[in-house]
């Protein structure tokens, strides 16, 4: 019996073939590619008629901006929206899943969804995954019981607040809110305050940037204002293109034709039946 | 009946090649309240009788026509509780399809999945078939569509159909009255007249239910007042 080992195809499941190589690379200092995080400034506040949510639009992968104009304000229900910070895939998947569940719930009950329902569905899911689903959310909406604003942390804890900020730019935005927020703001004042807070995050935090997205939710009405403010408008390169001042001089021309090599194939046997 | 020895077990064929339990399920459907559907050129209408067992029942709490997605609605003949379970399952399937493909589920797909559920219950141990036949009305990219799904899990596309107690009279009436280029309003009038044919007692906005879907792809159930308006037009 020969003792040569036969290459068997993998039976399925995780293949550990590359783990040694990865370990070796890590020891030599090569970093594995990072996943896309949203860095981010997201805010929400309650004004006299409802809730205003705001977000920046920069998505980062490590120190590279991978999306200059992404959407961080996610639809949950006709009267509820959610801003997401953290790992982009996690925030999108979790808000999409709860959106689906809320839709089914609306069919069964025949009623408008409540913000606390969305809150409970989100926090139960995040708690179940013990913080591995890295989604930090600002949830806001107006339902029969009035306007509500909540923050949800990746481990599943929540806060109910009149104004809230999350993400890497949250401190810059919170500084603006703490100094200028008061109860009973009008819609104009609320929008201006939210824009100021997001801009504070955009200009002072590296993880946030580009434009300001807003969502204003009132009883029975919502306005999704995509790119409400564009403080970092990118001026494009001139359409004339570049001109080079000095032309390249031709010093020598040498043409070598390649030998033609043609193989003549005799009419081969017809394919066997 | 010679088949009676085989009529208790659902998963056993009788010598004549029938599954007797399904035949019985169809009988249950046939003794349910009449319902019908008509496909017009620019929409679909489904309607049913809503005869309540006593005048003490609050008729606003009963809704026989349900919507499964914003552009697909359904009505039944037969056992109400079985209908509720099917609608719940179908809604979930429609939502799962939407999550997977990010498109609203086409009418044929939803009908197929609902029919598959009904068929499962004809080939499993310890369960009985659903005692309902469904009329599914929808409007998607392929235009207006009307499907009937039976307890056996078979489904058919119809231009106009009826089920329940008064099925033969209703179908004859529809055959005479149906035209391919009917508009949605005409279809509603025809539906009301068909229901009126076999209706015992005084027909009104409170003892029939009508659901329509037009080119706006929004399924909705008419309010009793709207039904009264249509009834007045028909008189």
Contacts between the chains, C-beta under 8 A, distances in Angstrom:
chain1	res1	chain2	res2	distance
A	96	B	99	6.8
A	97	B	99	7.6
A	100	B	95	5.3
A	100	B	96	7.8
A	100	B	98	7.3
A	100	B	99	5.2
A	103	B	95	5.9
A	104	B	91	6.0
A	104	B	92	6.2
A	104	B	95	5.4
A	107	B	67	7.4
A	107	B	68	7.9
A	107	B	91	5.1
A	108	B	88	7.0
A	108	B	91	7.6
